[in-house]
């Protein structure tokens, strides 16, 4: 699909809505776990809740790794329709889950379907947009992720303790999106591929091997930061001596900074170069996270520092995706994004686990912020090894858009 100079509005809105479903999935389990633990409904206890949460992330990672190549081969539009449908039906089925095993299994299978949606959607958006606007297109689409998360948290405040309502709303919202995808997203007219090599194999061959290693490490580190901070920031702040109200407020401020950062980062990246800006964003994230290890007596200064940290941390991760869309050709773009997202999900598991270990041993503050700062700097090093552009000849006939 060749990017058009005037992409239609509704396809981009639909892509934003699909990403918002991922935001729903990010926080929905966290909003219902306290109720399930307090009531022991379905057999939930703390170890079981941890296992379900981890298994769901594994499912999302598997989906990102496996479905991307299929999307590149059989079409992104078809992939999105199937994956959103399966995710929605399985999420609705959680409403009638009879026990924790079925609940967890449905979360894993729904995660596999959902895991493909984010990388495939970002690849689709990039196909719709001119290359010089790829950074802005990617980051603006990813605001849907945080919008979905915030909306789900607000819905939870309204419906909890009736936790089943949340999964019903999420499943119905997905099913409503499916016919809109069929109507609004343009059908792809795929050209004949001249390179018969498997798309996964091409990621680890020249000239993409160095690029792949760099973006995989950066994505791992980026999602380690995103999930580590979202999971443990309130506890880190309590350990630092801040009140519980401030700790929860700081998490909200962190994510408000994330949305602001996504809007700003794409504009700056399109003007100054995505790789350069991504490295700068991770470097600034590291400095700010190290700064948070210092206890601030001025509450206003604390909130400002956390807000600015959110501006850089979350958008740095998304800029990695934007860079991928610019470095890989269209015929392997979904695969490249899927592998980066899938490997990044390992970081999403490792981040909370490392920080949780530090909390258990009493080293969370200031040690947790030192770990996060070092993680951001490792991402800078990973991005430094990759070229700003891949030096390749045209390898396939580009897919044309019907826009």
C-alpha positions in Angstrom: 0.0 0.0 0.0 1.6 3.3 -1.0 1.1 6.2 1.3 -1.2 8.8 0.0 -0.7 12.6 0.4 -4.3 13.0 1.6 -5.2 10.0 3.7 -8.9 9.7 4.6 -9.9 10.6 8.1 -12.0 7.6 9.1 -9.4 4.9 8.4 -7.1 6.7 10.8 -9.8 7.0 13.4 -10.5 3.3 13.1 -6.9 2.5 13.6 -6.9 4.7 16.7 -9.9 2.8 18.1 -8.2 -0.5 17.6 -5.2 0.7 19.6 -7.6 1.9 22.3 -8.7 -1.7 22.7 -5.1 -2.5 23.6 -5.3 0.3 26.2 -8.4 -1.4 27.6 -6.6 -4.7 27.9 -3.6 -2.9 29.7 -5.6 -1.9 32.7 -8.8 -4.0 32.9 -7.3 -6.8 34.9 -5.6 -4.4 37.3 -9.0 -2.7 37.9 -10.8 -6.0 38.7 -8.1 -7.9 40.7 -8.7 -6.1 44.0 -12.4 -7.1 43.9 -11.6 -10.7 42.9 -9.0 -11.0 45.7 -11.3 -9.6 48.3 -14.2 -11.9 47.3 -12.0 -14.9 46.3 -14.5 -15.3 43.4 -13.5 -17.9 40.8 -10.8 -19.1 43.2 -8.6 -16.0 43.0 -5.8 -15.4 45.4 -2.5 -13.4 45.1 -0.4 -16.1 43.4 -3.2 -16.9 41.0 -3.7 -13.3 40.1 0.0 -12.9 39.4 -0.1 -16.0 37.2 -3.1 -14.8 35.2 -1.6 -11.3 34.7 1.7 -12.8 33.5 0.0 -15.4 31.2 -2.0 -12.6 29.6 1.2 -10.7 28.7 2.7 -13.9 27.3 -0.3 -14.4 25.1 0.0 -10.8 23.8 3.7 -11.4 23.1 3.0 -14.6 21.2 0.3 -12.9 19.1 2.7 -10.1 18.2 5.4 -12.5 17.2 3.3 -15.0 15.2 0.6 -13.0 13.4 2.7 -10.2 12.0 4.2 -12.5 9.2 0.7 -13.7 8.4 -0.5 -10.1 8.0 2.4 -9.3 5.6 1.5 -12.4 3.6 -2.4 -12.3 3.5 -3.2 -8.7 4.2 -3.4 -6.3 7.2 -7.1 -5.5 6.8 -8.1 -9.1 7.0 -5.8 -9.7 9.9 -7.3 -6.9 11.9 -10.9 -8.0 11.2 -10.1 -11.5 12.4 -8.0 -10.6 15.4 -10.5 -7.9 16.7 -13.4 -10.4 16.3 -11.6 -13.2 18.2 -10.4 -10.8 21.0 -13.9 -9.4 21.4 -15.6 -12.8 21.6 -13.1 -14.2 24.0 -13.3 -11.1 26.2 -17.1 -11.5 26.3 -16.7 -15.1 27.2 -14.8 -14.1 30.4 -18.2 -12.8 31.7 -19.3 -16.5 32.1 -16.0 -18.0 33.1 -16.8 -20.6 35.8 -13.3 -20.7 37.5 -9.9 -19.1 37.5 -8.4 -21.7 35.0 -11.0 -20.8 32.3 -10.6 -17.1 33.1 -6.9 -17.3 32.7 -7.1 -19.4 29.5 -9.5 -16.9 27.9 -7.2 -14.1 28.8 -4.2 -15.8 27.2 -6.2 -16.6 24.0 -7.6 -13.1 23.8 -4.1 -11.8 24.3 -2.8 -13.8 21.3 -5.5 -12.1 19.1 -4.9 -8.7 20.6 -1.2 -8.9 20.4 -1.3 -8.8 16.7 -3.5 -5.7 16.5 -1.0 -3.1 17.7 1.9 -3.8 15.3 -0.4 -4.5 12.3 -2.3 -1.3 13.0 0.8 0.8 13.2 2.0 -0.8 9.9 -1.3 0.0 8.3 -1.2 3.7 9.5 2.3 4.0 8.1 1.0 2.7 4.7 -1.7 5.4 4.8 0.7 8.3 5.5 3.5 10.0 3.6 6.9 8.9 4.9 7.7 12.4 6.2 4.7 12.2 8.5 5.4 8.7 9.8 6.5 9.8 13.3 3.5 12.0 13.9 1.1 9.3 12.6 2.6 6.6 14.9 2.6 8.7 18.0 -0.8 10.2 17.5 -2.3 6.7 16.9 -0.7 5.5 20.1 -2.5 8.2 22.1 -5.5 5.7 21.7 -3.6 3.3 23.9 -3.6 5.7 26.8 -7.1 7.0 26.1 -8.4 3.4 26.2 -6.5 2.8 29.5 -7.9 6.0 31.1 -11.5 5.4 29.9 -11.4 1.8 31.3 -10.1 3.1 34.6 -13.0 5.6 34.8 -15.5 2.9 33.8 -14.1 0.7 36.6 -14.8 3.5 39.1 -18.4 3.5 38.0 -19.1 -0.3 37.8 -16.8 -2.0 40.3 -17.5 -4.3 42.2 -19.5 -5.7 39.3 -16.3 -6.6 37.4 -18.1 -8.6 34.7 -19.6 -5.5 33.3 -16.1 -4.2 32.3 -15.3 -7.3 30.2 -18.8 -7.1 28.6 -18.2 -3.5 27.7 -14.8 -4.3 26.2 -16.1 -7.2 24.2 -19.1 -5.3 22.8 -16.9 -2.3 21.9 -14.6 -4.6 19.9 -17.5 -6.3 18.1 -18.9 -2.8 17.2 -15.6 -1.9 15.8 -15.4 -4.9 13.4 -18.1 -3.8 10.9 -16.6 -0.3 10.9 -13.2 -1.8 10.0 -14.9 -3.6 7.1 -16.5 -0.3 5.9 -13.8 2.2 6.6 -10.5 0.5 6.1 -9.5 0.4 2.4 -8.9 -3.0 0.8 -5.3 -3.7 -0.1 -4.3 -4.5 -3.7 -1.2 -6.5 -3.1 1.5 -6.7 -5.8 3.4 -9.8 -6.7 6.3 -10.4 -4.3 9.7 -10.8 -6.0 11.4 -12.0 -2.8 10.2 -15.4 -1.7 12.2 -15.6 1.5 10.1 -15.9 4.7 9.6 -12.5 6.2 11.0 -13.6 9.6 14.2 -14.8 8.0 14.7 -11.4 6.4 14.8 -9.7 9.7 18.0 -11.5 10.7 19.7 -11.2 7.3 21.7 -8.3 5.9 21.0 -5.4 5.8 18.5 -5.7 8.6 20.3 -7.8 11.2 21.9 -4.9 13.1 18.7 -2.9 12.8 16.7 -5.8 14.2 19.0 -6.3 17.2 19.0 -2.6 18.0 15.2 -2.1 17.9 14.5 -5.4 19.7 16.7 -4.3 22.6 15.3 -0.8 22.6 11.7 -2.1 22.6 12.5 -4.5 25.5 14.0 -1.7 27.6 11.2 0.7 26.6 8.3 -1.6 27.7 10.3 -2.6 30.8 10.1 1.1 31.8 6.4 1.5 30.8 5.1 -1.5 32.7 7.5 -1.2 35.6 6.5 2.4 36.2 2.8 1.8 35.7 2.9 -1.2 38.1 5.1 0.0 40.9 5.3 3.9 40.8 2.7 4.3 43.6 4.6 1.8 45.8 8.0 3.5 45.0 6.6 6.8 46.0 5.1 5.4 49.3 8.6 3.9 50.1 10.0 7.4 49.4 7.8 8.8 52.2 5.0 10.4 50.1 1.4 9.9 51.1 -0.8 7.3 49.4 -3.0 10.0 47.8 0.1 11.6 46.3 1.3 8.2 45.1 -1.9 7.5 43.1 -2.1 11.1 41.9 1.5 10.8 40.6 0.5 7.7 38.5 -2.3 9.7 36.9 0.1 12.6 36.2 2.7 10.3 34.8 0.2 9.0 32.2 -1.1 12.6 31.5 2.5 13.4 30.6 2.6 10.3 28.3 -0.3 11.6 26.2 1.4 15.1 25.9 4.7 13.4 25.0 3.1 11.4 22.3 1.7 14.5 20.6 5.0 16.4 20.9 7.4 13.5 20.0 5.9 12.7 16.6 6.1 16.3 15.5 9.7 16.7 16.7 10.7 13.4 15.2 9.4 14.2 11.7 11.4 17.5 11.8 14.6 16.3 13.4 14.9 12.6 12.5 13.2 9.7 14.4 16.4 7.9 15.5 18.0 11.1 16.9 14.9 12.1 18.8 14.3 8.6 20.1 17.9 8.5 21.5 17.4 12.0 23.1 14.1 10.9 24.6 15.5 7.8 26.2 18.6 9.8 27.5 16.3 12.4 29.0 14.2 9.7 30.5 17.2 8.2 32.2 18.2 11.6 33.7 14.7 12.3 34.9 14.3 8.9 36.5 17.6 9.3 38.3 16.4 12.7 39.5 13.2 11.1 41.0 15.5 9.1 43.3 16.0 12.4 45.2 13.1 13.1 47.7 11.5 16.4 46.8 9.8 18.4 49.6 8.0 20.7 47.2 4.9 18.9 46.1 4.5 21.1 43.0 8.0 20.3 41.9 7.4 16.6 42.4 4.3 16.6 40.2 6.1 18.6 37.5 9.0 16.2 37.6 6.8 13.1 37.3 4.8 14.8 34.5 7.9 15.6 32.5 9.2 12.1 33.1 6.0 10.7 31.6 6.4 13.0 28.6 9.7 11.3 27.6 9.5 7.7 28.9 6.3 6.6 27.1 6.9 8.4 23.8 10.5 7.1 23.7 9.1 3.6 23.4 6.6 4.6 20.7 9.4 6.3 18.7 11.0 2.9 18.4 7.9 1.7 16.5 8.0 4.9 14.4 11.7 4.2 13.5 10.8 0.6 12.6 8.2 1.8 10.1 10.9 3.9 8.4 13.7 1.3 8.3 11.8 -1.8 6.9 10.0 -2.1 3.6 6.2 -2.4 3.5 6.3 -6.1 2.7 7.9 -7.1 6.0 6.8 -4.1 8.1 4.1 -5.9 10.1 6.6 -8.7 10.9 9.2 -6.2 12.0 6.7 -4.4 14.2 5.3 -7.6 15.6 8.7 -9.0 16.6 9.7 -5.7 18.3 6.4 -5.6 20.1 6.6 -9.3 21.1 10.2 -9.0 22.4 9.1 -5.8 24.1 6.4 -7.7 26.0 9.2 -9.8 27.6 10.4 -6.4 29.0 6.8 -5.8 30.2 7.0 -9.0 32.2 10.6 -8.4 33.5 10.0 -4.8 34.5 7.4 -5.4 37.2 9.2 -8.6 38.3 12.5 -6.8 38.9 10.8 -3.9 40.7 8.6 -6.2 42.7 11.8 -8.1 43.9 13.3 -4.7 44.9 10.2 -3.9 46.9 10.3 -7.3 48.6 13.8 -6.8 49.8 13.4 -3.2 50.8 15.5 -1.7 48.0 12.7 -0.2 45.9 13.6 3.4 46.8 15.9 4.7 45.5 17.1 1.5 43.9 14.1 1.1 41.6 14.7 4.5 40.0 18.4 3.7 39.5 17.4 0.5 37.7 14.9 2.4 35.5 17.5 5.0 34.7 20.1 2.4 33.6 17.4 0.7 31.5 16.8 4.0 29.6 20.5 4.4 28.9 20.8 0.8 27.6 18.0 1.7 25.1 20.1 4.7 24.0 23.1 2.4 23.4 20.9 -0.1 21.4 19.6 2.7 19.1 23.1 4.0 18.6 24.2 0.9 16.8 21.5 1.1 14.0 21.7 3.2 10.9 19.2 6.0 10.4 18.2 4.4 7.1 18.5 0.9 5.7 20.6 0.9 2.5 18.6 -1.5 0.3 17.3 -1.7 -3.2 13.6 -2.1 -3.9 12.9 -5.8 -3.1 9.2 -6.1 -3.9 6.4 -4.4 -5.8 4.7 -2.1 -3.3 1.2 -2.7 -2.3 -1.1 -0.1 -3.7 -3.9 1.6 -1.8 -7.4 1.9 -3.0 -7.7 5.3 -1.2 
